[in-house]
């Protein structure tokens, strides 16, 4: 059931799935054809920065470097929850340094948390946050330079429950968001969203996107 619901799986441990350095494509392993492609700047593979378990990922560098995960049409398959069944997103990353900026965006289709759209990020001082359609929830841990962390969010369309989990604290924070269409004309991006000054400095090892809520 879980495998059937997964519509994007990007895994840096599968070396053949990454094309080029700078990266031009990160191939989707779910079978859905949702490949990540170059967006802005240069993302490099493999990273010299390794995860806590010694694995390399894709190096997003120290600036505005991003990959596009879903365009405006592709994100409709899971972020349009006016008639969906929820969604779940997991991202494994390593923070090489905190920017000191207001926010360091990890993934999402907007950096404006007070409006429509979706994303997960941490502040320039390490505060974790996920947001959906103008509603935000703060995570239980703090990101520090050198941390390897998994961010996870889970949305239940039937109940409106939006959950945010981080592997550092192993805590889940939640809020309620009324079901709606959370898509935007801007793509879902990895490494930065819509604010040019809000980008993560680190590497990403894995991304999983499901088009249904998970238990």
C-alpha positions as CSV (number, residue, x, y, z in Angstrom):
1,X,0.0,0.0,0.0
2,X,2.8,2.4,0.9
3,X,4.7,1.7,-2.3
4,X,1.6,2.1,-4.4
5,X,1.1,5.6,-2.9
6,X,4.6,6.8,-3.4
7,X,4.8,9.1,-6.4
8,X,8.4,10.4,-6.1
9,X,11.4,8.7,-4.6
10,X,14.8,10.4,-5.0
11,X,17.7,8.4,-3.5
12,X,21.3,9.6,-3.7
13,X,22.7,6.2,-2.8
14,X,21.6,5.0,-6.3
15,X,24.5,6.6,-8.2
16,X,23.0,5.9,-11.6
17,X,19.9,8.0,-10.7
18,X,21.9,11.2,-10.7
19,X,22.8,12.8,-14.1
20,X,25.7,15.2,-14.3
21,X,27.6,17.4,-11.8
22,X,26.2,20.1,-11.9
23,X,23.1,17.9,-11.7
24,X,20.7,18.1,-14.6
25,X,18.3,15.3,-13.4
26,X,17.7,13.2,-10.3
27,X,15.7,10.2,-11.4
28,X,12.5,9.2,-9.7
29,X,12.7,5.6,-8.4
30,X,8.9,5.3,-7.7
31,X,8.1,4.5,-11.3
32,X,5.9,7.6,-11.6
33,X,8.4,9.5,-13.8
34,X,8.5,12.5,-11.5
35,X,12.2,13.3,-12.0
36,X,13.8,16.3,-10.2
37,X,15.5,18.6,-12.7
38,X,17.9,21.6,-12.5
39,X,16.1,24.9,-11.6
40,X,18.4,27.7,-10.5
41,X,22.2,27.6,-9.9
42,X,24.2,24.4,-9.6
43,X,23.7,21.4,-7.4
44,X,26.6,19.0,-7.3
45,X,27.0,15.2,-6.9
46,X,28.4,13.6,-5.0
47,X,28.8,15.8,-1.9
48,X,32.0,15.9,0.1
49,X,29.7,16.5,3.1
50,X,28.6,13.1,4.4
51,X,25.6,12.2,6.5
52,X,25.9,10.9,10.1
53,X,25.9,7.3,8.6
54,X,28.7,8.2,6.1
55,X,26.5,8.6,3.0
56,X,27.0,11.3,0.3
57,X,24.1,13.2,-1.2
58,X,23.5,16.1,-3.5
59,X,25.4,19.2,-2.5
60,X,23.3,22.4,-2.6
61,X,26.3,24.6,-1.7
62,X,26.3,27.9,0.0
63,X,24.0,29.9,-2.3
64,X,20.8,30.0,-4.3
65,X,20.9,26.5,-5.8
66,X,17.7,24.5,-6.4
67,X,16.1,21.5,-8.1
68,X,12.5,21.5,-9.3
69,X,10.6,18.5,-7.9
70,X,7.1,19.2,-9.4
71,X,6.0,21.9,-11.8
72,X,2.6,23.6,-11.4
73,X,0.8,20.8,-13.2
74,X,2.6,17.9,-11.5
75,X,2.0,19.2,-8.0
76,X,-1.7,19.1,-8.6
77,X,-1.6,15.3,-8.3
78,X,-0.9,15.5,-4.5
79,X,-1.2,19.2,-3.3
80,X,-4.7,19.7,-4.7
81,X,-6.6,18.4,-1.7
82,X,-10.0,19.8,-2.6
83,X,-10.7,16.2,-3.7
84,X,-7.5,14.3,-2.6
85,X,-6.8,11.8,0.0
86,X,-4.0,13.6,1.8
87,X,-0.2,13.5,1.3
88,X,3.1,12.8,3.0
89,X,6.6,14.1,2.4
90,X,9.9,12.9,3.9
91,X,13.2,14.7,3.2
92,X,16.6,13.5,4.6
93,X,19.2,16.3,4.6
94,X,22.4,17.5,6.3
95,X,22.8,21.1,7.4
96,X,26.4,22.2,6.8
97,X,25.8,25.7,8.2
98,X,23.0,28.0,9.4
99,X,22.7,31.1,7.2
100,X,21.8,33.5,9.9
101,X,19.0,34.7,7.6
102,X,15.3,34.7,8.7
103,X,14.6,31.3,7.2
104,X,16.5,28.5,5.3
105,X,13.9,26.8,3.0
106,X,14.3,23.1,2.5
107,X,11.3,22.2,0.3
108,X,8.0,23.8,-0.8
109,X,6.2,25.9,-3.4
110,X,6.3,29.1,-1.5
111,X,8.4,30.9,1.1
112,X,5.4,33.0,2.3
113,X,4.1,30.9,5.1
114,X,1.2,33.2,5.8
115,X,-0.5,32.6,2.4
116,X,-1.6,29.6,0.4
117,X,1.0,26.9,-0.4
118,X,3.2,24.4,1.4
119,X,6.7,24.1,2.7
120,X,9.2,22.8,5.3
121,X,12.1,24.9,6.6
122,X,14.3,26.0,9.5
123,X,15.2,29.4,10.6
124,X,18.7,31.0,10.4
125,X,19.0,30.1,14.1
126,X,17.7,26.5,13.7
127,X,13.9,26.7,14.6
128,X,12.1,24.0,12.6
129,X,8.8,24.9,10.9
130,X,6.2,23.4,8.4
131,X,3.4,25.4,6.9
132,X,0.3,24.7,4.9
133,X,-2.3,27.2,3.5
134,X,-1.3,30.0,5.9
135,X,-1.1,27.9,9.0
136,X,2.3,27.0,10.5
137,X,3.5,24.5,13.1
138,X,6.9,24.6,14.8
139,X,8.9,21.4,15.3
140,X,10.3,20.1,18.5
141,X,14.0,20.3,17.7
142,X,16.6,22.8,16.7
143,X,18.7,22.4,13.6
144,X,22.5,22.9,14.2
145,X,25.4,22.9,11.8
146,X,26.5,19.3,11.1
147,X,23.1,17.7,11.9
148,X,21.7,15.0,9.7
149,X,17.9,15.2,10.0
150,X,14.7,13.8,8.4
151,X,11.8,16.2,8.1
152,X,8.4,14.7,7.6
153,X,4.9,16.1,7.1
154,X,1.7,14.2,6.9
155,X,-1.7,15.7,5.9
156,X,-5.1,14.0,6.4
157,X,-7.6,15.4,3.9
158,X,-10.6,13.9,5.8
159,X,-9.8,15.4,9.2
160,X,-7.6,18.3,8.2
161,X,-4.8,17.1,10.6
162,X,-1.4,18.4,9.5
163,X,1.6,16.8,11.3
164,X,5.2,17.8,11.3
165,X,7.9,15.4,12.6
166,X,11.7,15.8,12.9
167,X,14.1,13.0,13.5
168,X,16.3,15.0,15.8
169,X,13.7,15.4,18.6
170,X,11.6,12.5,17.4
171,X,8.5,14.6,18.3
172,X,5.4,15.3,16.2
173,X,3.7,18.7,16.3
174,X,0.3,19.2,14.6
175,X,-2.3,21.6,13.7
176,X,-5.5,21.6,11.6
177,X,-5.9,22.9,8.1
178,X,-9.2,22.8,6.1
179,X,-8.9,20.8,3.0
180,X,-8.3,23.0,-0.1
181,X,-6.2,23.3,-3.3
182,X,-2.7,23.9,-2.0
183,X,-1.1,24.1,-5.4
184,X,0.5,27.3,-6.8
185,X,1.8,28.4,-10.2
186,X,5.3,28.3,-8.8
187,X,7.0,24.9,-8.8
188,X,7.8,22.7,-5.7
189,X,11.5,23.2,-5.2
190,X,14.2,21.6,-3.2
191,X,16.9,23.7,-1.5
192,X,15.0,27.0,-1.8
193,X,11.4,28.1,-2.6
194,X,10.3,31.6,-3.8
195,X,12.5,33.9,-1.7
196,X,16.0,34.2,-3.2
197,X,17.5,35.0,0.2
198,X,16.1,31.9,1.9
199,X,18.1,28.8,1.0
200,X,19.6,25.9,2.8
201,X,23.3,25.3,3.0
202,X,23.8,21.6,3.0
203,X,23.2,18.3,1.2
204,X,20.1,16.2,0.5
205,X,20.2,12.4,0.5
206,X,16.6,11.3,-0.1
207,X,13.1,12.6,-0.8
208,X,9.9,10.6,-0.7
209,X,6.5,12.0,-1.7
210,X,3.2,10.1,-1.2
211,X,-0.1,11.1,-2.7
212,X,-2.1,9.9,0.4
213,X,-1.9,10.3,4.1
214,X,0.2,7.6,5.9
215,X,-0.4,6.1,9.3
